[in-house]
Amino acid sequence: MEVGLLVFIVILPLLSTIAISIRFNVESGFTKCITDDIRIKSLTVGEYSVVNPNEGQPLPGHHRIYVGVFSENEKRFHDARDVESGQFGFVVTEDGKHLACFATINHEPPVNTSVDFTWRSGVAAEAWTKVVKKGSVDAMELELKKMEDTIKWIHEEMLYLRERFVNKNENENIPMRQRGKLRG
């Protein structure tokens, strides 16, 4: 029981993930931003698409959006203009808040544009193979090998402690057995 709990506690922070999947409206001429706090060196991927208000019909021309993804220091990671859908992916280079902003052109009369948006970071970033570069994979492989070595060391240490605990209990029980024989 203790072994499983310890492994869970050690691995839990390594598997920290963020996954956001929402549908929201952007009014003509306005911008809507979604903020996420992402750790450095985490992979993050996003996918967005305008929802067609008239199923089976072509998407109206004014239902196009601008999408920008930025760090809180205003470093731009993604920039797409006049699009119906798209995706982005990158490895985060600085800790902190990252913004995905969606804007529509000004239209009279005002129109709401619905957008489906999925944003994943960490382990939840399933599409990582589409966006990761070879250098990132090599670095990730090295980190995984380091983690594997650490996990093996923790496992060996736990086995040693368990054996020590068992031996200690056996040694403590020997005098009790001997006392029982003397009395009997």
Buried (B, 14 or more C-beta within 10 A) or exposed (E): EEEEEBBEEEEEEEEEEBEBEEEBBBBBEBEBEBEBEBBEBBBBBBBBBBBBEEEEEEBBEEBBBBBBBBBEEEEEBBEBEEEEBEBBBBBBEEBBEBBBBBBBBEBEEEBEBBBBBBBBBBBBBEBBEEBBEEEBEEBBEEEEEEEEEEBEEBEEEBEEEEEEEEEEEEEEEEEEEEEEEEEE
